[in-house]
Amino acid sequence: MGLPEGLAAAIAGWDVGASKDALFDDGKQLSTLIGRATTPLSVSVAEAIKG
């Protein structure tokens, strides 16, 4: 894709980390930040499909 080798490796590493739950956080920080409970992705997708 024309990316520098170091950047491509970093992006690949982020993807591997995400696949190993590196982004998981049950500390409720996002809910606190936005002032409401978060919405599960499955619910958001189902609502988007319904229109």
PDB file of all heavy atoms in Angstrom:
ATOM      1  N   MET A   1       0.816  -1.192   0.000  1.00  0.00           N
ATOM      2  CA  MET A   1       0.000   0.000   0.000  1.00  0.00           C
ATOM      3  C   MET A   1       0.858   1.253   0.000  1.00  0.00           C
ATOM      4  O   MET A   1       0.335   2.334   0.075  1.00  0.00           O
ATOM      5  CB  MET A   1      -0.944   0.015   1.189  1.00  0.00           C
ATOM      6  CG  MET A   1      -1.889  -1.177   1.330  1.00  0.00           C
ATOM      7  SD  MET A   1      -3.037  -1.500  -0.020  1.00  0.00           S
ATOM      8  CE  MET A   1      -3.949  -0.021  -0.177  1.00  0.00           C
ATOM      9  N   GLY A   2       2.135   1.094  -0.006  1.00  0.00           N
ATOM     10  CA  GLY A   2       3.010   2.251  -0.057  1.00  0.00           C
ATOM     11  C   GLY A   2       3.339   2.867   1.292  1.00  0.00           C
ATOM     12  O   GLY A   2       3.896   3.953   1.353  1.00  0.00           O
ATOM     13  N   LEU A   3       3.004   2.187   2.380  1.00  0.00           N
ATOM     14  CA  LEU A   3       3.331   2.701   3.701  1.00  0.00           C
ATOM     15  C   LEU A   3       4.791   2.398   4.031  1.00  0.00           C
ATOM     16  O   LEU A   3       5.322   1.370   3.612  1.00  0.00           O
ATOM     17  CB  LEU A   3       2.456   2.043   4.769  1.00  0.00           C
ATOM     18  CG  LEU A   3       0.964   2.325   4.719  1.00  0.00           C
ATOM     19  CD1 LEU A   3       0.245   1.493   5.766  1.00  0.00           C
ATOM     20  CD2 LEU A   3       0.688   3.793   4.940  1.00  0.00           C
ATOM     21  N   PRO A   4       5.408   3.258   4.813  1.00  0.00           N
ATOM     22  CA  PRO A   4       6.758   2.932   5.283  1.00  0.00           C
ATOM     23  C   PRO A   4       6.712   1.643   6.097  1.00  0.00           C
ATOM     24  O   PRO A   4       5.722   1.361   6.788  1.00  0.00           O
ATOM     25  CB  PRO A   4       7.124   4.123   6.170  1.00  0.00           C
ATOM     26  CG  PRO A   4       6.231   5.235   5.731  1.00  0.00           C
ATOM     27  CD  PRO A   4       4.975   4.577   5.258  1.00  0.00           C
ATOM     28  N   GLU A   5       7.785   0.869   6.019  1.00  0.00           N
ATOM     29  CA  GLU A   5       7.812  -0.443   6.679  1.00  0.00           C
ATOM     30  C   GLU A   5       7.495  -0.366   8.163  1.00  0.00           C
ATOM     31  O   GLU A   5       6.742  -1.182   8.697  1.00  0.00           O
ATOM     32  CB  GLU A   5       9.174  -1.096   6.474  1.00  0.00           C
ATOM     33  CG  GLU A   5       9.251  -2.507   6.994  1.00  0.00           C
ATOM     34  CD  GLU A   5      10.597  -3.173   6.703  1.00  0.00           C
ATOM     35  OE1 GLU A   5      11.266  -2.783   5.733  1.00  0.00           O
ATOM     36  OE2 GLU A   5      10.938  -4.087   7.456  1.00  0.00           O
ATOM     37  N   GLY A   6       8.034   0.622   8.853  1.00  0.00           N
ATOM     38  CA  GLY A   6       7.794   0.757  10.293  1.00  0.00           C
ATOM     39  C   GLY A   6       6.334   1.030  10.618  1.00  0.00           C
ATOM     40  O   GLY A   6       5.787   0.477  11.574  1.00  0.00           O
ATOM     41  N   LEU A   7       5.688   1.868   9.809  1.00  0.00           N
ATOM     42  CA  LEU A   7       4.280   2.169  10.033  1.00  0.00           C
ATOM     43  C   LEU A   7       3.421   0.941   9.749  1.00  0.00           C
ATOM     44  O   LEU A   7       2.488   0.639  10.503  1.00  0.00           O
ATOM     45  CB  LEU A   7       3.825   3.339   9.161  1.00  0.00           C
ATOM     46  CG  LEU A   7       2.362   3.739   9.292  1.00  0.00           C
ATOM     47  CD1 LEU A   7       1.995   4.073  10.731  1.00  0.00           C
ATOM     48  CD2 LEU A   7       2.045   4.901   8.360  1.00  0.00           C
ATOM     49  N   ALA A   8       3.722   0.215   8.680  1.00  0.00           N
ATOM     50  CA  ALA A   8       2.973  -1.007   8.365  1.00  0.00           C
ATOM     51  C   ALA A   8       3.101  -2.023   9.496  1.00  0.00           C
ATOM     52  O   ALA A   8       2.120  -2.664   9.887  1.00  0.00           O
ATOM     53  CB  ALA A   8       3.466  -1.595   7.049  1.00  0.00           C
ATOM     54  N   ALA A   9       4.288  -2.156  10.050  1.00  0.00           N
ATOM     55  CA  ALA A   9       4.497  -3.087  11.161  1.00  0.00           C
ATOM     56  C   ALA A   9       3.724  -2.642  12.397  1.00  0.00           C
ATOM     57  O   ALA A   9       3.142  -3.472  13.106  1.00  0.00           O
ATOM     58  CB  ALA A   9       5.987  -3.203  11.480  1.00  0.00           C
ATOM     59  N   ALA A  10       3.697  -1.340  12.651  1.00  0.00           N
ATOM     60  CA  ALA A  10       2.960  -0.827  13.809  1.00  0.00           C
ATOM     61  C   ALA A  10       1.473  -1.110  13.656  1.00  0.00           C
ATOM     62  O   ALA A  10       0.818  -1.573  14.596  1.00  0.00           O
ATOM     63  CB  ALA A  10       3.203   0.672  13.970  1.00  0.00           C
ATOM     64  N   ILE A  11       0.921  -0.844  12.486  1.00  0.00           N
ATOM     65  CA  ILE A  11      -0.502  -1.087  12.249  1.00  0.00           C
ATOM     66  C   ILE A  11      -0.825  -2.568  12.413  1.00  0.00           C
ATOM     67  O   ILE A  11      -1.827  -2.927  13.023  1.00  0.00           O
ATOM     68  CB  ILE A  11      -0.927  -0.563  10.864  1.00  0.00           C
ATOM     69  CG1 ILE A  11      -0.843   0.968  10.852  1.00  0.00           C
ATOM     70  CG2 ILE A  11      -2.329  -1.035  10.497  1.00  0.00           C
ATOM     71  CD1 ILE A  11      -1.025   1.595   9.488  1.00  0.00           C
ATOM     72  N   ALA A  12       0.036  -3.423  11.882  1.00  0.00           N
ATOM     73  CA  ALA A  12      -0.164  -4.867  12.036  1.00  0.00           C
ATOM     74  C   ALA A  12      -0.127  -5.254  13.511  1.00  0.00           C
ATOM     75  O   ALA A  12      -0.917  -6.073  13.971  1.00  0.00           O
ATOM     76  CB  ALA A  12       0.894  -5.631  11.253  1.00  0.00           C
ATOM     77  N   GLY A  13       0.755  -4.649  14.263  1.00  0.00           N
ATOM     78  CA  GLY A  13       0.853  -4.923  15.696  1.00  0.00           C
ATOM     79  C   GLY A  13      -0.396  -4.489  16.452  1.00  0.00           C
ATOM     80  O   GLY A  13      -0.851  -5.174  17.365  1.00  0.00           O
ATOM     81  N   TRP A  14      -0.956  -3.364  16.058  1.00  0.00           N
ATOM     82  CA  TRP A  14      -2.194  -2.899  16.703  1.00  0.00           C
ATOM     83  C   TRP A  14      -3.317  -3.888  16.443  1.00  0.00           C
ATOM     84  O   TRP A  14      -4.112  -4.175  17.331  1.00  0.00           O
ATOM     85  CB  TRP A  14      -2.604  -1.535  16.187  1.00  0.00           C
ATOM     86  CG  TRP A  14      -1.594  -0.450  16.408  1.00  0.00           C
ATOM     87  CD1 TRP A  14      -0.639  -0.390  17.403  1.00  0.00           C
ATOM     88  CD2 TRP A  14      -1.410   0.716  15.619  1.00  0.00           C
ATOM     89  NE1 TRP A  14       0.113   0.748  17.261  1.00  0.00           N
ATOM     90  CE2 TRP A  14      -0.333   1.453  16.176  1.00  0.00           C
ATOM     91  CE3 TRP A  14      -2.043   1.232  14.492  1.00  0.00           C
ATOM     92  CZ2 TRP A  14       0.099   2.662  15.650  1.00  0.00           C
ATOM     93  CZ3 TRP A  14      -1.601   2.437  13.975  1.00  0.00           C
ATOM     94  CH2 TRP A  14      -0.548   3.138  14.545  1.00  0.00           C
ATOM     95  N   ASP A  15      -3.376  -4.392  15.228  1.00  0.00           N
ATOM     96  CA  ASP A  15      -4.416  -5.342  14.867  1.00  0.00           C
ATOM     97  C   ASP A  15      -4.282  -6.627  15.685  1.00  0.00           C
ATOM     98  O   ASP A  15      -5.267  -7.150  16.192  1.00  0.00           O
ATOM     99  CB  ASP A  15      -4.355  -5.644  13.371  1.00  0.00           C
ATOM    100  CG  ASP A  15      -5.559  -6.405  12.874  1.00  0.00           C
ATOM    101  OD1 ASP A  15      -6.695  -5.990  13.194  1.00  0.00           O
ATOM    102  OD2 ASP A  15      -5.372  -7.407  12.165  1.00  0.00           O
ATOM    103  N   VAL A  16      -3.060  -7.102  15.821  1.00  0.00           N
ATOM    104  CA  VAL A  16      -2.820  -8.310  16.615  1.00  0.00           C
ATOM    105  C   VAL A  16      -3.206  -8.047  18.070  1.00  0.00           C
ATOM    106  O   VAL A  16      -3.876  -8.861  18.701  1.00  0.00           O
ATOM    107  CB  VAL A  16      -1.346  -8.763  16.512  1.00  0.00           C
ATOM    108  CG1 VAL A  16      -1.029  -9.845  17.532  1.00  0.00           C
ATOM    109  CG2 VAL A  16      -1.040  -9.253  15.102  1.00  0.00           C
ATOM    110  N   GLY A  17      -2.828  -6.898  18.586  1.00  0.00           N
ATOM    111  CA  GLY A  17      -3.173  -6.557  19.968  1.00  0.00           C
ATOM    112  C   GLY A  17      -4.680  -6.503  20.181  1.00  0.00           C
ATOM    113  O   GLY A  17      -5.200  -7.014  21.172  1.00  0.00           O
ATOM    114  N   ALA A  18      -5.380  -5.892  19.236  1.00  0.00           N
ATOM    115  CA  ALA A  18      -6.841  -5.800  19.342  1.00  0.00           C
ATOM    116  C   ALA A  18      -7.472  -7.186  19.318  1.00  0.00           C
ATOM    117  O   ALA A  18      -8.445  -7.439  20.028  1.00  0.00           O
ATOM    118  CB  ALA A  18      -7.400  -4.944  18.215  1.00  0.00           C
ATOM    119  N   SER A  19      -6.908  -8.091  18.530  1.00  0.00           N
ATOM    120  CA  SER A  19      -7.462  -9.447  18.456  1.00  0.00           C
ATOM    121  C   SER A  19      -7.244 -10.216  19.755  1.00  0.00           C
ATOM    122  O   SER A  19      -7.905 -11.217  20.001  1.00  0.00           O
ATOM    123  CB  SER A  19      -6.839 -10.218  17.283  1.00  0.00           C
ATOM    124  OG  SER A  19      -5.505 -10.593  17.561  1.00  0.00           O
ATOM    125  N   LYS A  20      -6.333  -9.717  20.593  1.00  0.00           N
ATOM    126  CA  LYS A  20      -6.057 -10.353  21.886  1.00  0.00           C
ATOM    127  C   LYS A  20      -6.662  -9.543  23.035  1.00  0.00           C
ATOM    128  O   LYS A  20      -6.176  -9.584  24.155  1.00  0.00           O
ATOM    129  CB  LYS A  20      -4.549 -10.502  22.075  1.00  0.00           C
ATOM    130  CG  LYS A  20      -3.918 -11.439  21.067  1.00  0.00           C
ATOM    131  CD  LYS A  20      -2.432 -11.552  21.264  1.00  0.00           C
ATOM    132  CE  LYS A  20      -1.842 -12.521  20.245  1.00  0.00           C
ATOM    133  NZ  LYS A  20      -0.390 -12.625  20.390  1.00  0.00           N
ATOM    134  N   ASP A  21      -7.731  -8.792  22.728  1.00  0.00           N
ATOM    135  CA  ASP A  21      -8.463  -7.999  23.720  1.00  0.00           C
ATOM    136  C   ASP A  21      -7.654  -6.873  24.354  1.00  0.00           C
ATOM    137  O   ASP A  21      -7.969  -6.433  25.462  1.00  0.00           O
ATOM    138  CB  ASP A  21      -9.060  -8.883  24.822  1.00  0.00           C
ATOM    139  CG  ASP A  21     -10.221  -9.715  24.328  1.00  0.00           C
ATOM    140  OD1 ASP A  21     -10.895  -9.285  23.375  1.00  0.00           O
ATOM    141  OD2 ASP A  21     -10.457 -10.797  24.901  1.00  0.00           O
ATOM    142  N   ALA A  22      -6.665  -6.349  23.652  1.00  0.00           N
ATOM    143  CA  ALA A  22      -5.885  -5.244  24.191  1.00  0.00           C
ATOM    144  C   ALA A  22      -6.721  -3.977  24.359  1.00  0.00           C
ATOM    145  O   ALA A  22      -6.371  -3.103  25.139  1.00  0.00           O
ATOM    146  CB  ALA A  22      -4.684  -4.948  23.290  1.00  0.00           C
ATOM    147  N   LEU A  23      -7.841  -3.885  23.646  1.00  0.00           N
ATOM    148  CA  LEU A  23      -8.697  -2.702  23.749  1.00  0.00           C
ATOM    149  C   LEU A  23      -9.780  -2.861  24.811  1.00  0.00           C
ATOM    150  O   LEU A  23     -10.498  -1.903  25.094  1.00  0.00           O
ATOM    151  CB  LEU A  23      -9.354  -2.418  22.383  1.00  0.00           C
ATOM    152  CG  LEU A  23      -8.389  -2.138  21.245  1.00  0.00           C
ATOM    153  CD1 LEU A  23      -9.159  -1.978  19.936  1.00  0.00           C
ATOM    154  CD2 LEU A  23      -7.549  -0.909  21.529  1.00  0.00           C
ATOM    155  N   PHE A  24      -9.892  -4.043  25.409  1.00  0.00           N
ATOM    156  CA  PHE A  24     -10.929  -4.288  26.416  1.00  0.00           C
ATOM    157  C   PHE A  24     -10.641  -3.505  27.691  1.00  0.00           C
ATOM    158  O   PHE A  24      -9.517  -3.465  28.182  1.00  0.00           O
ATOM    159  CB  PHE A  24     -11.025  -5.776  26.744  1.00  0.00           C
ATOM    160  CG  PHE A  24     -12.053  -6.062  27.802  1.00  0.00           C
ATOM    161  CD1 PHE A  24     -13.394  -6.056  27.484  1.00  0.00           C
ATOM    162  CD2 PHE A  24     -11.673  -6.313  29.101  1.00  0.00           C
ATOM    163  CE1 PHE A  24     -14.357  -6.296  28.463  1.00  0.00           C
ATOM    164  CE2 PHE A  24     -12.617  -6.556  30.082  1.00  0.00           C
ATOM    165  CZ  PHE A  24     -13.965  -6.547  29.757  1.00  0.00           C
ATOM    166  N   ASP A  25     -11.667  -2.876  28.206  1.00  0.00           N
ATOM    167  CA  ASP A  25     -11.546  -2.139  29.459  1.00  0.00           C
ATOM    168  C   ASP A  25     -12.908  -2.136  30.133  1.00  0.00           C
ATOM    169  O   ASP A  25     -13.865  -1.574  29.609  1.00  0.00           O
ATOM    170  CB  ASP A  25     -11.088  -0.710  29.185  1.00  0.00           C
ATOM    171  CG  ASP A  25     -11.041   0.147  30.437  1.00  0.00           C
ATOM    172  OD1 ASP A  25     -10.916  -0.405  31.546  1.00  0.00           O
ATOM    173  OD2 ASP A  25     -11.130   1.375  30.304  1.00  0.00           O
ATOM    174  N   ASP A  26     -13.016  -2.769  31.270  1.00  0.00           N
ATOM    175  CA  ASP A  26     -14.298  -2.770  31.970  1.00  0.00           C
ATOM    176  C   ASP A  26     -14.331  -1.722  33.077  1.00  0.00           C
ATOM    177  O   ASP A  26     -15.128  -1.799  33.998  1.00  0.00           O
ATOM    178  CB  ASP A  26     -14.648  -4.160  32.506  1.00  0.00           C
ATOM    179  CG  ASP A  26     -13.662  -4.686  33.531  1.00  0.00           C
ATOM    180  OD1 ASP A  26     -12.639  -4.025  33.773  1.00  0.00           O
ATOM    181  OD2 ASP A  26     -13.917  -5.766  34.093  1.00  0.00           O
ATOM    182  N   GLY A  27     -13.495  -0.716  32.951  1.00  0.00           N
ATOM    183  CA  GLY A  27     -13.435   0.346  33.951  1.00  0.00           C
ATOM    184  C   GLY A  27     -14.515   1.402  33.798  1.00  0.00           C
ATOM    185  O   GLY A  27     -14.582   2.330  34.596  1.00  0.00           O
ATOM    186  N   LYS A  28     -15.362   1.282  32.766  1.00  0.00           N
ATOM    187  CA  LYS A  28     -16.485   2.208  32.547  1.00  0.00           C
ATOM    188  C   LYS A  28     -16.033   3.648  32.310  1.00  0.00           C
ATOM    189  O   LYS A  28     -16.774   4.595  32.526  1.00  0.00           O
ATOM    190  CB  LYS A  28     -17.473   2.166  33.712  1.00  0.00           C
ATOM    191  CG  LYS A  28     -17.965   0.791  34.088  1.00  0.00           C
ATOM    192  CD  LYS A  28     -18.851   0.216  33.037  1.00  0.00           C
ATOM    193  CE  LYS A  28     -19.417  -1.125  33.524  1.00  0.00           C
ATOM    194  NZ  LYS A  28     -19.988  -1.905  32.495  1.00  0.00           N
ATOM    195  N   GLN A  29     -14.794   3.836  31.837  1.00  0.00           N
ATOM    196  CA  GLN A  29     -14.291   5.185  31.604  1.00  0.00           C
ATOM    197  C   GLN A  29     -15.050   5.896  30.489  1.00  0.00           C
ATOM    198  O   GLN A  29     -15.322   7.093  30.590  1.00  0.00           O
ATOM    199  CB  GLN A  29     -12.802   5.149  31.281  1.00  0.00           C
ATOM    200  CG  GLN A  29     -11.960   4.726  32.455  1.00  0.00           C
ATOM    201  CD  GLN A  29     -10.492   4.622  32.125  1.00  0.00           C
ATOM    202  OE1 GLN A  29     -10.085   4.742  30.977  1.00  0.00           O
ATOM    203  NE2 GLN A  29      -9.673   4.402  33.126  1.00  0.00           N
ATOM    204  N   LEU A  30     -15.403   5.172  29.416  1.00  0.00           N
ATOM    205  CA  LEU A  30     -16.137   5.801  28.326  1.00  0.00           C
ATOM    206  C   LEU A  30     -17.522   6.236  28.789  1.00  0.00           C
ATOM    207  O   LEU A  30     -17.966   7.346  28.477  1.00  0.00           O
ATOM    208  CB  LEU A  30     -16.238   4.865  27.120  1.00  0.00           C
ATOM    209  CG  LEU A  30     -16.982   5.435  25.909  1.00  0.00           C
ATOM    210  CD1 LEU A  30     -16.342   6.729  25.418  1.00  0.00           C
ATOM    211  CD2 LEU A  30     -17.045   4.408  24.794  1.00  0.00           C
ATOM    212  N   SER A  31     -18.197   5.393  29.545  1.00  0.00           N
ATOM    213  CA  SER A  31     -19.518   5.758  30.080  1.00  0.00           C
ATOM    214  C   SER A  31     -19.431   7.013  30.943  1.00  0.00           C
ATOM    215  O   SER A  31     -20.288   7.898  30.861  1.00  0.00           O
ATOM    216  CB  SER A  31     -20.102   4.613  30.907  1.00  0.00           C
ATOM    217  OG  SER A  31     -20.349   3.495  30.098  1.00  0.00           O
ATOM    218  N   THR A  32     -18.407   7.090  31.749  1.00  0.00           N
ATOM    219  CA  THR A  32     -18.210   8.263  32.594  1.00  0.00           C
ATOM    220  C   THR A  32     -17.961   9.498  31.733  1.00  0.00           C
ATOM    221  O   THR A  32     -18.529  10.566  31.978  1.00  0.00           O
ATOM    222  CB  THR A  32     -17.025   8.040  33.553  1.00  0.00           C
ATOM    223  OG1 THR A  32     -17.301   6.892  34.363  1.00  0.00           O
ATOM    224  CG2 THR A  32     -16.784   9.240  34.444  1.00  0.00           C
ATOM    225  N   LEU A  33     -17.152   9.353  30.726  1.00  0.00           N
ATOM    226  CA  LEU A  33     -16.808  10.476  29.851  1.00  0.00           C
ATOM    227  C   LEU A  33     -18.025  11.005  29.096  1.00  0.00           C
ATOM    228  O   LEU A  33     -18.228  12.221  29.021  1.00  0.00           O
ATOM    229  CB  LEU A  33     -15.728  10.049  28.858  1.00  0.00           C
ATOM    230  CG  LEU A  33     -15.263  11.095  27.862  1.00  0.00           C
ATOM    231  CD1 LEU A  33     -14.548  12.230  28.586  1.00  0.00           C
ATOM    232  CD2 LEU A  33     -14.351  10.480  26.825  1.00  0.00           C
ATOM    233  N   ILE A  34     -18.856  10.115  28.565  1.00  0.00           N
ATOM    234  CA  ILE A  34     -19.999  10.559  27.757  1.00  0.00           C
ATOM    235  C   ILE A  34     -21.262  10.777  28.582  1.00  0.00           C
ATOM    236  O   ILE A  34     -22.261  11.265  28.066  1.00  0.00           O
ATOM    237  CB  ILE A  34     -20.269   9.593  26.584  1.00  0.00           C
ATOM    238  CG1 ILE A  34     -20.662   8.196  27.066  1.00  0.00           C
ATOM    239  CG2 ILE A  34     -19.076   9.541  25.649  1.00  0.00           C
ATOM    240  CD1 ILE A  34     -21.050   7.229  25.949  1.00  0.00           C
ATOM    241  N   GLY A  35     -21.227  10.387  29.852  1.00  0.00           N
ATOM    242  CA  GLY A  35     -22.343  10.657  30.741  1.00  0.00           C
ATOM    243  C   GLY A  35     -23.540   9.742  30.568  1.00  0.00           C
ATOM    244  O   GLY A  35     -24.653  10.095  30.960  1.00  0.00           O
ATOM    245  N   ARG A  36     -23.340   8.586  29.982  1.00  0.00           N
ATOM    246  CA  ARG A  36     -24.430   7.614  29.827  1.00  0.00           C
ATOM    247  C   ARG A  36     -23.807   6.240  29.616  1.00  0.00           C
ATOM    248  O   ARG A  36     -22.618   6.119  29.373  1.00  0.00           O
ATOM    249  CB  ARG A  36     -25.325   7.964  28.643  1.00  0.00           C
ATOM    250  CG  ARG A  36     -24.602   7.931  27.302  1.00  0.00           C
ATOM    251  CD  ARG A  36     -25.551   8.107  26.127  1.00  0.00           C
ATOM    252  NE  ARG A  36     -24.858   8.124  24.869  1.00  0.00           N
ATOM    253  CZ  ARG A  36     -24.424   7.064  24.194  1.00  0.00           C
ATOM    254  NH1 ARG A  36     -24.590   5.856  24.698  1.00  0.00           N
ATOM    255  NH2 ARG A  36     -23.802   7.185  23.037  1.00  0.00           N
ATOM    256  N   ALA A  37     -24.642   5.214  29.694  1.00  0.00           N
ATOM    257  CA  ALA A  37     -24.146   3.854  29.436  1.00  0.00           C
ATOM    258  C   ALA A  37     -23.782   3.715  27.960  1.00  0.00           C
ATOM    259  O   ALA A  37     -24.386   4.368  27.095  1.00  0.00           O
ATOM    260  CB  ALA A  37     -25.218   2.834  29.806  1.00  0.00           C
ATOM    261  N   THR A  38     -22.802   2.918  27.688  1.00  0.00           N
ATOM    262  CA  THR A  38     -22.429   2.664  26.298  1.00  0.00           C
ATOM    263  C   THR A  38     -23.412   1.686  25.670  1.00  0.00           C
ATOM    264  O   THR A  38     -24.116   0.962  26.367  1.00  0.00           O
ATOM    265  CB  THR A  38     -21.007   2.097  26.195  1.00  0.00           C
ATOM    266  OG1 THR A  38     -20.918   0.924  27.001  1.00  0.00           O
ATOM    267  CG2 THR A  38     -19.965   3.106  26.658  1.00  0.00           C
ATOM    268  N   THR A  39     -23.459   1.682  24.355  1.00  0.00           N
ATOM    269  CA  THR A  39     -24.355   0.802  23.615  1.00  0.00           C
ATOM    270  C   THR A  39     -23.527  -0.311  22.980  1.00  0.00           C
ATOM    271  O   THR A  39     -22.553  -0.018  22.282  1.00  0.00           O
ATOM    272  CB  THR A  39     -25.084   1.594  22.504  1.00  0.00           C
ATOM    273  OG1 THR A  39     -25.755   2.699  23.105  1.00  0.00           O
ATOM    274  CG2 THR A  39     -26.069   0.720  21.763  1.00  0.00           C
ATOM    275  N   PRO A  40     -23.900  -1.568  23.207  1.00  0.00           N
ATOM    276  CA  PRO A  40     -23.161  -2.663  22.575  1.00  0.00           C
ATOM    277  C   PRO A  40     -23.199  -2.535  21.052  1.00  0.00           C
ATOM    278  O   PRO A  40     -24.194  -2.070  20.468  1.00  0.00           O
ATOM    279  CB  PRO A  40     -23.912  -3.916  23.028  1.00  0.00           C
ATOM    280  CG  PRO A  40     -24.623  -3.508  24.277  1.00  0.00           C
ATOM    281  CD  PRO A  40     -24.970  -2.062  24.080  1.00  0.00           C
ATOM    282  N   LEU A  41     -22.128  -2.918  20.403  1.00  0.00           N
ATOM    283  CA  LEU A  41     -22.038  -2.833  18.949  1.00  0.00           C
ATOM    284  C   LEU A  41     -23.171  -3.591  18.287  1.00  0.00           C
ATOM    285  O   LEU A  41     -23.755  -3.120  17.302  1.00  0.00           O
ATOM    286  CB  LEU A  41     -20.687  -3.365  18.467  1.00  0.00           C
ATOM    287  CG  LEU A  41     -20.426  -3.297  16.973  1.00  0.00           C
ATOM    288  CD1 LEU A  41     -20.523  -1.872  16.459  1.00  0.00           C
ATOM    289  CD2 LEU A  41     -19.072  -3.885  16.647  1.00  0.00           C
ATOM    290  N   SER A  42     -23.538  -4.760  18.825  1.00  0.00           N
ATOM    291  CA  SER A  42     -24.608  -5.562  18.230  1.00  0.00           C
ATOM    292  C   SER A  42     -25.926  -4.801  18.215  1.00  0.00           C
ATOM    293  O   SER A  42     -26.693  -4.881  17.267  1.00  0.00           O
ATOM    294  CB  SER A  42     -24.766  -6.885  18.973  1.00  0.00           C
ATOM    295  OG  SER A  42     -25.068  -6.648  20.340  1.00  0.00           O
ATOM    296  N   VAL A  43     -26.185  -4.017  19.252  1.00  0.00           N
ATOM    297  CA  VAL A  43     -27.425  -3.225  19.318  1.00  0.00           C
ATOM    298  C   VAL A  43     -27.371  -2.094  18.302  1.00  0.00           C
ATOM    299  O   VAL A  43     -28.342  -1.829  17.602  1.00  0.00           O
ATOM    300  CB  VAL A  43     -27.642  -2.673  20.753  1.00  0.00           C
ATOM    301  CG1 VAL A  43     -28.789  -1.698  20.797  1.00  0.00           C
ATOM    302  CG2 VAL A  43     -27.849  -3.813  21.732  1.00  0.00           C
ATOM    303  N   SER A  44     -26.235  -1.422  18.208  1.00  0.00           N
ATOM    304  CA  SER A  44     -26.091  -0.343  17.240  1.00  0.00           C
ATOM    305  C   SER A  44     -26.272  -0.830  15.807  1.00  0.00           C
ATOM    306  O   SER A  44     -26.937  -0.172  15.002  1.00  0.00           O
ATOM    307  CB  SER A  44     -24.712   0.323  17.391  1.00  0.00           C
ATOM    308  OG  SER A  44     -24.579   0.906  18.651  1.00  0.00           O
ATOM    309  N   VAL A  45     -25.691  -1.982  15.497  1.00  0.00           N
ATOM    310  CA  VAL A  45     -25.827  -2.535  14.148  1.00  0.00           C
ATOM    311  C   VAL A  45     -27.279  -2.925  13.882  1.00  0.00           C
ATOM    312  O   VAL A  45     -27.817  -2.622  12.821  1.00  0.00           O
ATOM    313  CB  VAL A  45     -24.884  -3.743  13.948  1.00  0.00           C
ATOM    314  CG1 VAL A  45     -25.176  -4.465  12.652  1.00  0.00           C
ATOM    315  CG2 VAL A  45     -23.429  -3.291  13.984  1.00  0.00           C
ATOM    316  N   ALA A  46     -27.925  -3.557  14.837  1.00  0.00           N
ATOM    317  CA  ALA A  46     -29.327  -3.962  14.660  1.00  0.00           C
ATOM    318  C   ALA A  46     -30.213  -2.735  14.424  1.00  0.00           C
ATOM    319  O   ALA A  46     -31.090  -2.750  13.557  1.00  0.00           O
ATOM    320  CB  ALA A  46     -29.815  -4.731  15.876  1.00  0.00           C
ATOM    321  N   GLU A  47     -29.973  -1.658  15.155  1.00  0.00           N
ATOM    322  CA  GLU A  47     -30.755  -0.433  14.969  1.00  0.00           C
ATOM    323  C   GLU A  47     -30.496   0.188  13.611  1.00  0.00           C
ATOM    324  O   GLU A  47     -31.418   0.702  12.965  1.00  0.00           O
ATOM    325  CB  GLU A  47     -30.439   0.561  16.090  1.00  0.00           C
ATOM    326  CG  GLU A  47     -31.000   0.143  17.433  1.00  0.00           C
ATOM    327  CD  GLU A  47     -30.599   1.090  18.560  1.00  0.00           C
ATOM    328  OE1 GLU A  47     -29.888   2.088  18.297  1.00  0.00           O
ATOM    329  OE2 GLU A  47     -30.997   0.808  19.699  1.00  0.00           O
ATOM    330  N   ALA A  48     -29.244   0.142  13.149  1.00  0.00           N
ATOM    331  CA  ALA A  48     -28.904   0.712  11.847  1.00  0.00           C
ATOM    332  C   ALA A  48     -29.567  -0.074  10.724  1.00  0.00           C
ATOM    333  O   ALA A  48     -30.022   0.506   9.731  1.00  0.00           O
ATOM    334  CB  ALA A  48     -27.391   0.719  11.666  1.00  0.00           C
ATOM    335  N   ILE A  49     -29.647  -1.386  10.891  1.00  0.00           N
ATOM    336  CA  ILE A  49     -30.273  -2.232   9.861  1.00  0.00           C
ATOM    337  C   ILE A  49     -31.769  -1.968   9.787  1.00  0.00           C
ATOM    338  O   ILE A  49     -32.346  -1.940   8.693  1.00  0.00           O
ATOM    339  CB  ILE A  49     -29.988  -3.720  10.147  1.00  0.00           C
ATOM    340  CG1 ILE A  49     -28.503  -4.009   9.901  1.00  0.00           C
ATOM    341  CG2 ILE A  49     -30.858  -4.627   9.287  1.00  0.00           C
ATOM    342  CD1 ILE A  49     -28.063  -5.380  10.355  1.00  0.00           C
ATOM    343  N   LYS A  50     -32.382  -1.763  10.941  1.00  0.00           N
ATOM    344  CA  LYS A  50     -33.835  -1.487  10.955  1.00  0.00           C
ATOM    345  C   LYS A  50     -34.162  -0.177  10.258  1.00  0.00           C
ATOM    346  O   LYS A  50     -35.224  -0.014   9.698  1.00  0.00           O
ATOM    347  CB  LYS A  50     -34.332  -1.420  12.398  1.00  0.00           C
ATOM    348  CG  LYS A  50     -34.396  -2.748  13.097  1.00  0.00           C
ATOM    349  CD  LYS A  50     -34.897  -2.562  14.509  1.00  0.00           C
ATOM    350  CE  LYS A  50     -34.829  -3.854  15.286  1.00  0.00           C
ATOM    351  NZ  LYS A  50     -35.217  -3.663  16.698  1.00  0.00           N
ATOM    352  N   GLY A  51     -33.220   0.768  10.318  1.00  0.00           N
ATOM    353  CA  GLY A  51     -33.424   2.064   9.673  1.00  0.00           C
ATOM    354  C   GLY A  51     -34.058   2.980  10.556  1.00  0.00           C
ATOM    355  O   GLY A  51     -34.736   3.757  10.804  1.00  0.00           O
TER     356      GLY A  51
END
